[in-house]
Amino acid sequence: MAAGDTRRQALLLFTPEWNGMHPGAWRLPESPADGAMDLATVVGLVQAAERAKFHAFFLADALGFRLEISPEALARTGAGTRLEPFTLIAALAMRTERIGLVLTANTTYDEPYHVARRLASLDHISGGRAGWNIVTGGFPTGAKHFGRDEHVPHAERYARGIEFVDAVQALWDSYEDDAFELDKESGRAFDPAKLHTAAIRGEHVAVTGPLNVARPPQGHPVIAQAGSSATGRDFAARFGELIFTIQPTPERAREFREEIRAAAAAHGRDPDGLRVLPSLTLVLGETEAEAAERAARLDELADPRVGIELLSAFLETDLTGLPRDGPLPEIGTAVGTTSVQRFFVEKAEREGLTIGGLIPAALGFGSIAGTPTQIADRIEAWLDAGAADGFNVTFADMPTSMDLFTGRVIPELQRRGLFHREYEGATLRESLGLSRPRNRFADT
């Protein structure tokens, strides 16, 4: 992708935790005391992202706690509570005007009718700004919240996910776009010929429509996905429009982008209907020394047990009894999130890191410390290399690093012609340059 192609350059604000991605960030003096549960804090940060012209806010979510660690370690983080995503996004829709609102909803422990109805409603409430980040499970312990002793196997989760998404999209198409006449004189509110009943009967999903919500303003809310295993990549290529990924180098990111675009084409989709957005976790400072000092301070503020337990959770391997100066043991196949596991395994191999040497990366989730100019340079290099269509941006600490990004990095990207200055169109699809999906029952 050439520099200056601002139509394809998308930036999303990704906030797993309102105090910052780093588990030590909540202890910083400037960190909001209870940002996770304080609506005013959340609204203020999303409104700041809207002023900076982020295309969308992405609300990550997990079943239960985001950090799969012991209660003793969890108590040393700011990740012990979180607001339910549909409820929060509805509130944010009332306090924002242009920024897209992308939330996480699960296909393994929910039902298509519920998800279709909620997301269609959010798209109407927000004026066409809703997006759905599809997840099939996440960490294994979440299964216990739904009466299961074991997580649903990886292949089965994705098989159900395919049927689930197809059912949701069919339900969104229940009404044609022009079905509602609202003719008071004749007494007919809608044309019954333009109401369609989808009947989905699969191995994993069964649902009969129609949905009792008008077709969403966008046709369908924007679909986001982050599958990185072979099965996950195929799932993302089949459905995803925003593709989230974790990649260590621009070379690997370019390979991933080319692979996912080719896979989308194999599914009969236009590859230009995808936006591949690598994760970018940042610690910013006015100088290199200030950024490095801030990153080191975050590590100092994290309890030691959090680091080793967090790394164990990411790798899905118990490392707590192993020597910190030793190498990683053999790591088995992930049951939960394969992309995260592979990121840390490959980082250890590439850099020759011991278990202890890998802990800072786990604490900061692979964060990059730098000045605003350095971060802008990095973004430009990845774009020029064809490694990204934009980035899923999160911050190790809040609000300091975010303030520097919105106040210094984004204006620099705009000066270089690498980011838009105003939103295009009224909906999230229009802002991202994505086409409107056809109605499967009406459009040919």
C-alpha positions as CSV (number, residue, x, y, z in Angstrom):
1,M,0.0,0.0,0.0
2,A,1.5,3.3,-1.0
3,A,1.9,6.2,1.3
4,G,-0.8,8.7,1.0
5,D,-3.6,6.2,0.3
6,T,-5.7,7.5,3.2
7,R,-8.8,5.7,2.1
8,R,-7.4,2.4,3.2
9,Q,-5.6,3.7,6.4
10,A,-7.8,2.8,9.3
11,L,-7.0,3.4,13.0
12,L,-9.1,1.7,15.7
13,L,-8.7,2.5,19.4
14,F,-8.5,-0.9,21.2
15,T,-9.0,-0.8,24.9
16,P,-9.0,-4.1,26.8
17,E,-8.5,-2.1,30.1
18,W,-9.4,1.6,30.6
19,N,-6.3,2.1,32.8
20,G,-4.0,0.7,30.1
21,M,-3.0,-2.6,28.7
22,H,-0.1,-3.1,31.2
23,P,-1.2,-4.7,34.5
24,G,0.9,-2.2,36.4
25,A,-0.7,0.9,34.7
26,W,-3.6,1.2,37.2
27,R,-1.1,2.2,39.9
28,L,0.2,5.3,38.0
29,P,-0.9,8.5,39.8
30,E,-2.7,9.8,36.7
31,S,-4.6,6.6,36.0
32,P,-8.3,6.8,36.7
33,A,-9.0,5.2,40.1
34,D,-11.9,3.0,38.8
35,G,-11.8,3.5,35.1
36,A,-13.3,0.1,34.3
37,M,-16.6,0.9,36.0
38,D,-16.8,4.7,35.7
39,L,-18.9,5.6,32.7
40,A,-17.6,9.2,32.6
41,T,-14.0,8.0,32.2
42,V,-15.0,5.6,29.4
43,V,-17.0,8.3,27.6
44,G,-14.2,10.8,27.9
45,L,-11.7,8.5,26.3
46,V,-13.9,7.5,23.4
47,Q,-14.9,11.1,22.8
48,A,-11.2,12.0,22.7
49,A,-10.7,9.2,20.1
50,E,-13.6,10.6,18.1
51,R,-12.1,14.1,18.2
52,A,-8.8,12.6,16.9
53,K,-10.8,10.9,14.1
54,F,-10.2,7.3,15.0
55,H,-12.4,5.3,12.6
56,A,-13.7,3.1,15.4
57,F,-13.5,2.2,19.1
58,F,-13.0,-1.6,19.6
59,L,-14.3,-2.9,22.8
60,A,-12.5,-6.2,23.5
61,D,-14.2,-8.6,25.9
62,A,-13.7,-12.1,27.3
63,L,-15.9,-14.6,29.1
64,G,-15.2,-13.8,32.8
65,F,-11.9,-12.1,33.5
66,R,-9.6,-10.9,30.7
67,L,-6.6,-12.1,32.6
68,E,-6.7,-15.8,33.2
69,I,-4.7,-15.8,36.4
70,S,-5.2,-16.7,40.1
71,P,-7.3,-14.5,42.3
72,E,-4.2,-13.5,44.3
73,A,-2.5,-12.2,41.1
74,L,-5.7,-10.7,39.6
75,A,-6.1,-8.7,42.8
76,R,-2.8,-7.0,41.9
77,T,-4.1,-5.7,38.6
78,G,-6.8,-3.3,37.4
79,A,-8.6,-6.1,35.5
80,G,-10.9,-7.5,38.1
81,T,-14.1,-5.8,36.7
82,R,-15.6,-4.8,33.4
83,L,-18.9,-3.5,32.0
84,E,-21.0,-5.8,29.8
85,P,-20.2,-4.8,26.1
86,F,-23.7,-4.4,24.6
87,T,-24.8,-2.2,27.5
88,L,-21.7,-0.1,27.4
89,I,-21.8,0.4,23.6
90,A,-25.5,1.4,23.7
91,A,-24.5,4.1,26.3
92,L,-21.5,5.2,24.1
93,A,-23.8,5.5,21.1
94,M,-25.7,8.2,22.9
95,R,-22.6,10.2,23.7
96,T,-20.8,10.0,20.4
97,E,-21.7,11.0,16.8
98,R,-19.2,9.7,14.2
99,I,-16.8,7.1,15.6
100,G,-17.6,3.5,14.9
101,L,-18.4,1.2,17.8
102,V,-17.1,-2.4,17.5
103,L,-17.9,-4.9,20.2
104,T,-17.1,-8.5,21.0
105,A,-19.8,-11.2,21.0
106,N,-19.3,-14.9,21.3
107,T,-20.6,-17.6,18.9
108,T,-20.0,-20.6,21.2
109,Y,-21.9,-19.5,24.3
110,D,-24.7,-17.5,22.8
111,E,-27.5,-17.9,20.3
112,P,-27.8,-16.3,16.8
113,Y,-31.2,-14.7,17.4
114,H,-30.0,-12.9,20.5
115,V,-26.8,-11.6,18.8
116,A,-28.6,-10.6,15.6
117,R,-31.2,-8.7,17.5
118,R,-28.8,-6.9,19.8
119,L,-26.4,-5.9,17.0
120,A,-29.2,-4.8,14.6
121,S,-30.6,-2.7,17.4
122,L,-27.2,-1.1,18.2
123,D,-26.8,-0.3,14.5
124,H,-30.1,1.6,14.5
125,I,-29.4,3.3,17.8
126,S,-25.9,4.5,16.7
127,G,-27.0,5.6,13.2
128,G,-25.1,2.9,11.4
129,R,-21.9,2.7,13.4
130,A,-22.0,-0.8,14.9
131,G,-19.4,-3.5,14.3
132,W,-19.2,-7.1,15.6
133,N,-15.9,-8.7,16.6
134,I,-16.6,-12.4,16.3
135,V,-14.9,-14.7,18.8
136,T,-15.5,-18.4,19.2
137,G,-14.2,-18.9,22.8
138,G,-11.1,-17.3,24.1
139,F,-9.6,-18.7,27.4
140,P,-10.7,-22.2,28.4
141,T,-12.0,-21.3,31.9
142,G,-14.8,-19.2,30.4
143,A,-16.6,-22.5,29.6
144,K,-17.3,-23.1,33.2
145,H,-19.5,-20.0,33.4
146,F,-21.9,-21.8,31.1
147,G,-22.0,-25.1,32.8
148,R,-19.3,-26.9,30.8
149,D,-16.4,-28.6,32.5
150,E,-14.3,-28.3,29.4
151,H,-13.9,-25.8,26.6
152,V,-15.6,-26.7,23.3
153,P,-12.8,-28.1,21.0
154,H,-11.2,-25.7,18.6
155,A,-12.6,-27.3,15.4
156,E,-16.1,-27.6,16.8
157,R,-16.1,-23.9,17.9
158,Y,-15.3,-22.8,14.4
159,A,-17.7,-25.2,12.7
160,R,-20.5,-23.7,15.0
161,G,-19.1,-20.2,14.3
162,I,-19.6,-20.6,10.5
163,E,-23.2,-21.7,11.0
164,F,-23.8,-19.0,13.7
165,V,-22.6,-16.1,11.5
166,D,-24.5,-17.3,8.5
167,A,-27.7,-17.4,10.6
168,V,-27.1,-14.0,12.0
169,Q,-26.6,-12.5,8.6
170,A,-29.7,-14.2,7.3
171,L,-31.7,-12.8,10.2
172,W,-30.4,-9.3,9.4
173,D,-31.9,-9.7,6.0
174,S,-35.4,-10.5,7.3
175,Y,-36.8,-7.2,6.1
176,E,-35.8,-5.7,2.8
177,D,-34.4,-2.1,3.0
178,D,-37.6,-0.6,1.5
179,A,-40.1,-2.9,3.3
180,F,-41.6,-0.2,5.5
181,E,-44.2,2.0,3.9
182,L,-45.8,3.5,7.0
183,D,-48.8,4.4,5.0
184,K,-51.3,5.8,7.5
185,E,-54.0,6.3,4.9
186,S,-54.0,2.6,3.7
187,G,-53.2,1.3,7.2
188,R,-50.2,-0.8,6.0
189,A,-47.0,-0.3,7.9
190,F,-44.9,-2.6,5.8
191,D,-45.1,-4.7,2.7
192,P,-45.5,-8.4,3.8
193,A,-43.9,-9.6,0.6
194,K,-40.7,-7.9,1.7
195,L,-40.5,-9.8,5.0
196,H,-38.5,-13.1,4.7
197,T,-38.3,-16.0,7.1
198,A,-34.8,-17.6,7.3
199,A,-34.8,-21.2,8.5
200,I,-31.3,-22.3,9.4
201,R,-30.8,-25.9,10.3
202,G,-27.2,-27.0,10.7
203,E,-25.2,-29.5,12.8
204,H,-24.6,-26.8,15.5
205,V,-27.2,-24.1,15.0
206,A,-30.9,-24.1,14.4
207,V,-32.9,-20.9,14.2
208,T,-36.1,-19.7,12.4
209,G,-36.7,-16.0,11.7
210,P,-37.8,-13.5,10.9
211,L,-36.0,-11.0,13.1
212,N,-38.3,-8.4,14.6
213,V,-35.9,-5.5,13.9
214,A,-35.7,-3.6,10.6
215,R,-32.7,-4.3,8.4
216,P,-29.6,-2.5,10.0
217,P,-28.8,0.9,8.5
218,Q,-25.5,-0.6,7.2
219,G,-27.3,-3.6,5.8
220,H,-25.0,-5.6,8.2
221,P,-22.9,-4.2,10.9
222,V,-19.2,-4.4,10.0
223,I,-17.6,-7.8,10.8
224,A,-14.3,-8.0,12.6
225,Q,-12.3,-11.2,13.3
226,A,-8.9,-12.1,14.6
227,G,-8.4,-15.8,13.7
228,S,-4.8,-16.7,13.1
229,S,-4.7,-20.5,13.2
230,A,-5.3,-22.2,9.9
231,T,-9.0,-22.7,10.8
232,G,-9.2,-19.2,12.2
233,R,-7.6,-17.6,9.1
234,D,-10.1,-19.4,6.9
235,F,-13.0,-18.2,9.1
236,A,-11.7,-14.6,8.9
237,A,-11.3,-14.8,5.2
238,R,-14.9,-16.1,4.9
239,F,-16.5,-13.4,7.0
240,G,-14.1,-10.7,8.2
241,E,-14.0,-7.1,7.0
242,L,-11.7,-5.9,9.8
243,I,-9.0,-8.5,10.4
244,F,-7.2,-8.1,13.7
245,T,-3.8,-9.8,13.9
246,I,-0.6,-9.8,16.1
247,Q,2.5,-9.9,13.9
248,P,6.2,-9.4,15.1
249,T,7.7,-7.8,11.9
250,P,6.5,-6.0,8.8
251,E,7.6,-9.0,6.7
252,R,5.5,-11.4,8.6
253,A,2.6,-9.0,8.6
254,R,2.9,-8.6,4.8
255,E,2.8,-12.3,4.4
256,F,-0.3,-12.6,6.6
257,R,-2.0,-9.8,4.7
258,E,-1.3,-11.4,1.4
259,E,-2.5,-14.9,2.6
260,I,-5.7,-13.6,4.1
261,R,-6.5,-11.6,1.0
262,A,-5.9,-14.6,-1.2
263,A,-8.1,-16.8,1.1
264,A,-10.9,-14.2,0.8
265,A,-10.7,-14.3,-2.9
266,A,-10.9,-18.1,-2.8
267,H,-14.2,-17.7,-0.9
268,G,-15.5,-15.5,-3.7
269,R,-14.9,-12.2,-1.9
270,D,-13.3,-9.0,-3.1
271,P,-9.9,-8.8,-1.2
272,D,-10.3,-5.0,-1.2
273,G,-13.3,-5.5,1.1
274,L,-10.8,-6.4,3.9
275,R,-8.8,-4.1,6.2
276,V,-6.0,-6.0,7.8
277,L,-5.1,-4.2,11.1
278,P,-2.1,-5.4,13.1
279,S,-2.0,-4.7,16.8
280,L,0.1,-1.8,18.0
281,T,0.6,-1.5,21.7
282,L,2.4,1.7,22.7
283,V,4.2,3.5,25.5
284,L,4.9,7.1,24.4
285,G,7.2,9.8,25.7
286,E,8.4,13.2,24.5
287,T,11.9,11.7,24.2
288,E,13.3,8.1,23.8
289,A,14.6,8.2,27.4
290,E,11.2,9.3,28.7
291,A,9.4,6.5,26.9
292,A,11.9,3.9,28.1
293,E,11.7,5.1,31.6
294,R,7.9,5.0,31.5
295,A,8.0,1.4,30.2
296,A,10.4,0.4,32.9
297,R,8.2,2.1,35.5
298,L,5.2,0.1,34.4
299,D,7.2,-3.2,34.8
300,E,8.2,-2.1,38.3
301,L,4.6,-1.4,39.3
302,A,3.5,-4.9,38.2
303,D,3.6,-7.6,40.9
304,P,6.1,-10.4,40.0
305,R,3.4,-13.1,40.3
306,V,1.3,-11.3,37.7
307,G,4.1,-11.5,35.1
308,I,4.7,-15.2,35.4
309,E,1.0,-16.1,35.6
310,L,0.1,-13.9,32.7
311,L,2.9,-15.4,30.5
312,S,1.6,-18.9,31.6
313,A,-1.9,-17.9,30.5
314,F,-0.8,-16.6,27.2
315,L,1.2,-19.8,26.5
316,E,-1.4,-22.0,28.1
317,T,1.4,-23.7,29.9
318,D,2.2,-23.5,33.7
319,L,5.6,-21.8,34.1
320,T,5.3,-20.9,37.7
321,G,7.7,-23.7,39.0
322,L,10.3,-23.3,36.3
323,P,13.6,-21.4,36.6
324,R,13.3,-17.8,35.3
325,D,16.8,-18.1,33.6
326,G,15.8,-21.2,31.7
327,P,14.2,-21.6,28.2
328,L,10.6,-22.1,27.6
329,P,9.5,-25.7,27.9
330,E,7.8,-27.5,25.0
331,I,4.5,-25.7,24.4
332,G,1.5,-27.7,23.4
333,T,-1.3,-26.7,21.0
334,A,-3.5,-23.9,22.4
335,V,-7.0,-24.6,23.4
336,G,-7.9,-20.9,23.5
337,T,-6.2,-18.2,21.6
338,T,-3.6,-19.7,19.2
339,S,-2.4,-16.3,17.8
340,V,-1.3,-15.0,21.2
341,Q,0.4,-18.2,22.1
342,R,2.4,-18.2,18.8
343,F,3.4,-14.6,19.2
344,F,5.2,-15.2,22.4
345,V,6.7,-18.5,21.4
346,E,8.1,-17.0,18.2
347,K,9.4,-13.9,20.1
348,A,11.3,-16.2,22.5
349,E,12.8,-18.2,19.7
350,R,13.6,-15.2,17.5
351,E,15.3,-13.2,20.4
352,G,16.7,-16.1,22.4
353,L,14.7,-15.1,25.5
354,T,14.5,-17.0,28.7
355,I,11.3,-17.3,30.7
356,G,12.3,-14.3,32.7
357,G,13.3,-12.4,29.6
358,L,9.9,-12.9,28.1
359,I,8.0,-11.7,31.1
360,P,8.3,-8.0,30.3
361,A,6.8,-8.7,26.8
362,A,3.9,-10.5,28.4
363,L,3.3,-7.6,30.9
364,G,3.3,-5.0,28.0
365,F,1.8,-7.4,25.5
366,G,4.7,-6.7,23.1
367,S,4.4,-3.0,23.6
368,I,6.7,-0.5,21.8
369,A,8.2,2.5,23.5
370,G,9.0,5.5,21.5
371,T,8.5,9.2,20.7
372,P,5.6,10.4,18.6
373,T,7.9,10.8,15.6
374,Q,9.3,7.3,16.0
375,I,5.8,5.8,16.2
376,A,4.7,7.8,13.1
377,D,7.8,6.5,11.3
378,R,7.0,2.9,12.2
379,I,3.4,3.3,11.0
380,E,4.6,4.7,7.7
381,A,7.1,2.0,7.2
382,W,4.6,-0.8,7.8
383,L,2.1,0.9,5.4
384,D,4.7,1.4,2.7
385,A,5.7,-2.3,3.1
386,G,2.2,-3.4,2.4
387,A,2.0,-4.9,5.8
388,A,-1.2,-3.3,7.0
389,D,-4.3,-1.3,6.0
390,G,-4.1,0.5,9.3
391,F,-3.7,-0.5,13.0
392,N,-5.5,-1.7,16.0
393,V,-4.0,0.8,18.5
394,T,-3.9,0.3,22.3
395,F,-1.8,1.8,25.0
396,A,0.2,0.3,27.8
397,D,-0.8,3.2,30.0
398,M,-3.8,5.6,30.0
399,P,-4.3,8.4,29.5
400,T,-0.7,9.7,29.0
401,S,0.3,7.6,26.0
402,M,-3.1,8.1,24.4
403,D,-2.9,11.9,24.8
404,L,0.5,11.9,23.1
405,F,-0.8,9.8,20.3
406,T,-3.9,11.9,19.6
407,G,-2.1,15.2,20.1
408,R,1.2,14.4,18.3
409,V,1.2,11.2,16.3
410,I,-2.1,11.6,14.5
411,P,-1.4,15.2,13.4
412,E,2.0,14.0,12.1
413,L,0.3,11.2,10.1
414,Q,-2.2,13.7,8.7
415,R,0.7,16.1,7.8
416,R,2.3,13.2,5.9
417,G,-0.9,12.4,4.1
418,L,-1.3,9.0,5.9
419,F,-4.5,9.6,7.8
420,H,-7.8,11.3,7.1
421,R,-8.7,14.6,8.6
422,E,-12.5,14.1,8.6
423,Y,-14.9,11.2,8.7
424,E,-16.2,10.1,5.3
425,G,-19.9,9.3,5.1
426,A,-22.4,8.8,7.9
427,T,-21.8,5.1,8.7
428,L,-18.8,3.0,9.8
429,R,-18.9,1.2,6.4
430,E,-18.7,4.5,4.6
431,S,-15.9,5.7,6.8
432,L,-13.9,2.6,6.1
433,G,-14.8,2.5,2.4
434,L,-16.6,-0.8,2.7
435,S,-19.5,-1.8,0.4
436,R,-23.0,-2.4,1.7
437,P,-23.9,-6.1,1.8
438,R,-26.6,-7.4,-0.4
439,N,-29.8,-8.8,1.0
440,R,-29.7,-12.5,0.3
441,F,-33.5,-12.7,-0.1
442,A,-34.0,-9.7,-2.4
443,D,-30.8,-8.6,-4.2
444,T,-29.5,-10.3,-7.2
